[in-house]
Amino acid sequence: MDTFNAIVQVLDSTIRLSVPLLLACLAGLYSERAGIFDIGLEGKMLVGAFAGASAAAVFHSAMIGLGTAVLISVAFALVHGFASITHRGNQIVSGVAINFIAAGSTIILGQAWFSQGGRTPALQPGERFEAITWPGADAIKDVPVIGPIYAELISGHSILVYFAFAMVPFTWWVLFRTRFGLRMRAVGENPAAVDTAGISVAWLRYRALICTGILTGVAGAYLSMVQNGGFVKDMTAGKGYIALAALIFAKWKPVNAMFACLLFGFLDAAAIRLQGSPLPVIGKVPVQFMQALPYVLTVILLAGFIGKAIPPRAGGVPYVKER
């Protein structure tokens, strides 16, 4: 039973750790399906985390913090669109610039506003999203097998966790069952054909980036208002880049993206669980190796185990309207 409880705890950690990856991965799915390569996911998550924690601490409201996180992330997404869509700039360069601006501005503003070395004040109850206990979870938590699964894996998460997983079928429906999704996929494959049909390529791509901004804002808010209870320097810790790797691993499909993010979340959870624990034959593994394990396995998976991943044909290429 102890082994089963340990497995449940690891799976519970997997769900919690995969949420920001999943939201960022779905965010990148919208932009890349529309032909915008978005390496700036990391920066949008970071400014969302800072804005959310700052607004929640000042206004003492988790919902105001979430709304602020989304607004700031959407603003950064529109800046990316202005550079790469309106002015047809290099999408990778503008994405990297957003990451640098986010990393520097969050520290400077955090120090100027709160004087805590770039941190925000610790969020109190009401300023962060609390776990939701489902009906009957406390009553059956001691029941073998069913109790821990229901009380820990299904119940006991914040509303943002359920939102993240609900976005998977919703994104699938948007992409493959709506006119907007059809046009967005078309503009990522052949923008000239979409333009010929009288549909604005630029406006479609801007709308895709707005979706990206919304989801990265929620991802950032999750990091600072659920997982950590406040903002700290560089708290995204490369999650935006891992989300991009998961997106490639998933071959730009929402359901596959969920499983890819759960895999990377599991690797992260297992690394945390195994730190300092001796393994059979190998013995005690250095902490640094366990922390690097998710990134190492990401490279291995992308290098040889997923087959050929073919991105949208117009991805990363600015559209120039033919005259």
N, C-alpha and C positions, 0 to 999 in steps of 0.2 A: 504493500500500500504506500510505503514511503516513496518507492520508485515512481508509482503512478502520480502521486502528489507533486513530485519533482518535475515530471513531464508536463503536468498541467501548469505549473509555475513558469516553465520555459515557454510553453505555448502562449500563456497570458502575456509574458514579456514580448514574445514575437508579435502579437497583435498590436501592443502599445508602441513598439519601436517601428513597426511597418507603416503606421498611419501617416507620418509626415512624408515618407518615401512615396506612398501610394498617392497622396494628394498632389505632390510635385510631379510624379510620373504622369498622372492624368492631365495635369496642367500642360506639361510638355507635349502630350498627345494632341491637344487641341491646336497648339501653335505649329507643330511640325506637320500635322495633317493638312494644315493650310499653307505649308511651304515656308514657314519661318523657323529656321534652326535657332533654338533658344537655349544658349549656354548660360543665360542670365537667371536661370531658375534659382540658383544659390542666392544671388543678391536679392531677388524678390522675396524669397522666404525670410532672409535676414531682416530686411526692412519691415516686413510684416510682423515678425517676432518683436522687434523693437517698438514699433508703433502700437501694437496691441498691448504690450506690457505697460508702456508709458501712459497710454490713454486710460487703461484700467486702473493704474495706480493713482492718477490724477482725479478721475471722475468716479472712482470706486464702483465701477460697473463692468462686468465681464462682457456684456453685449456691446457697450460702447467701445470697449477694447477690440472686440472682434470686428465691428464695423470699421473702425479706424485702420486696423491691419489690412482689411480688404481694400479700402480706398487708397491707401498708400501703395500697396502692391499693384493695383490697377494703374495708378499714376506712373509707376516705374515701367510697367508693361507698355503703356502708351508712349513713353519716351523711347523705348526700344522700337516701337512701331514707327514713330516719327523719323527716327534715324534710318531704319532699314526698309520701310515701306515708302514713306513720302519722299525721302531723299535718296533712296536706293543705296544706302551705305552697306558696308560689309557686316553681315549679321553676327558673325563670331566676334568681331572687334567691338561692336556695340554691346554685345552680351557680356564680354569681359569687362568693358568699361563700367557697366552697371554693377557687376560684382565688386569692383574696386571702390566705386562710389559708396555702395552699401556698407562695405567693411569699414571704410574710414568715417563716414558720416554718423553711423550708429554709435561709434565710440566717442566721437567729438561731442555730439548732441547729448549723449548720456552723461558725460562728465559735466557739460555745461548746465544741464537741467537738474541733475540729481546729486552731483559731486560724490559719486561712489565708484570712481574709477571706470566709468563706462557702463556700469550696471544700472538697473532700475531698482527701486525699492521692492522688497519681497511682497508678493501679492497676498492679501488677506482673503478669508472666505467672503464670497460675494464679488471679489475682483478677479476670480479665476473660475474655470468650469469644473464643477465637482463631479464625482462619480455618481452614476444613477444606479440605484439598487432596484432590480426588477421584483415584481410581486412574488413572494414565496421564497426568495433567494436565501434569506436568513433561516427560514424554517427547514430547508432541505440541504443546507450546506454540509451537514455531517452524514448524509446518506452516501453510502459507497458509490463510487463512479459517477452517478448522475448528479449528486450534490456538488462536487467540485467543478464539474463541467458547466453546470448551470450558474452556480454562484460566482465563479471566477472567470470562466471563459466568455460566457454570454452576458451575465450581469456584471455590474461594477465598473463600467467604463463611462467616460464622459460623452456628452452629446456629439462632440466632434468626431469621436471614433465611429459611431453609427453613421454619421453623415458621410465620412470618408468611404465606407464600404457601400453605402447606398448610392454613391456617385458612380460606382462601377456599372451597374445595370443602366443607370440613367445616361451615362456617357455612351454606352453601347447603343441605346435607343436613339440618342441625338445623332450619332454618327451614321447609323445604318437605317433609321426609320423616319427621318425628318428631311424636309427640303433643305434646311440649313446645313445639315450634316452632309447631304449629297453634294451640295455646292462647295462646301468646305473641302471635302475630299477631292473634288474635281479641280479646285484651284491649286491644290497641292500637287496634282499630277500634270495638269495642262491648263495653266492660267489663260493662255491665248484663246482656247476654246470657250472658256467661261466669259471672257471679255467679248468675244464675238457674239455670244448669246445675249449681250446687253446687260450683264451683271457686273457690278463694280468689284474688281479684284481687290483693290485697296480696302474697301469697306468690309468685305468678307474677312480679310486678314486682320483688320483692326478688331473685329468682333471676336475672332478666335483669340487674339491677344488679351482682350478683356476677360474672356473665360479663363485664360492662363493666370491673369492677375488675381482673379477671385479665388482660385484654388490655391495659389501660392500664398495668398494672404491668410487663408484658413490654416494652411500648413504651418506658417510662421506663428500664428496665434496658438496653435496646438503646442508648439515647442515651448513657448514662453508662458502660456496661461493654463496649461494642463500638465505637461511633462516636467517643467522646471519650477514654475511658480515665480517667474521673474526673468528678465533678460540679462544675459551675460555675454561677454565679448565672443564673437565668432561662434555662437552656439549652434549654428547649422552644421558645422564640422564636416563639410563636404557632402551633405545629404543631397544637395541639388545635383551634384555630379553623379552620385550613385543612382539617383532617380533617372538621369539620362541613360546610364548604363542599363538600368532595368527596362527602360523604354525600348532600347535596341534589342535587349534580350527577349522582350515580349513581342517584337516585330510590329510595334505600333498598333496593338490590339488591346482594348480595355480589360477584358477578362484575363488575358495572358499577363497584362501588367500587374493585376492584383496578385497573381500567384508568384510572379517574379519579385514583387516587393515583399511578400510574405517570406519568400526564400531568403532574401537579404536581411530581413528582420530576424529570421531564425538564426542566421549566421551570427548576427550581432548579439542576440540573446545568448546563444551558446558560448560565444567568446566571453561574455560577462560572467556566465555561470561557471566556466572552466578556469577562470583566472585563479592562479595559485593552487589549483587542484592537480595532484599527480595523476598522470594517465598510464594505463597499462603499457609495459615495455618501454615507452618513451620517458616516463617519469614526469617531473615537474617542468612545465613549459613556461618560458619567460612571459611575463605579462604583456610586454610590447608585441610579442608574436601573436598572442591571442587578440589583441586590439587591432592588429593589421590583418587578421584572417579574413574578415568580410571583404576587404579591398583586394587582397590577393586572389581570393576565389572569384571575385567579380571579373578580374582580368582573365583568369583561366576559363571561366564560362564563356566570356565574349570571344576568346581567342579560338576555341575549338569545339564547343559542345552545342552550339545553337544552329549550326548550319549558316547559310548565307542570308543575312538580313538586308533586305532591299528597302531603302527609305523612299518616301515620296519623291518622285522624279524632279519636281520643282523646288525641293527643299534647299534652302540656303542660296537660292538664285534670285536676285531682285528682278521683278517683272518690269520690262520696258515695253510700253504699248507701241505697237507698230502703227506707223502713219500711212 
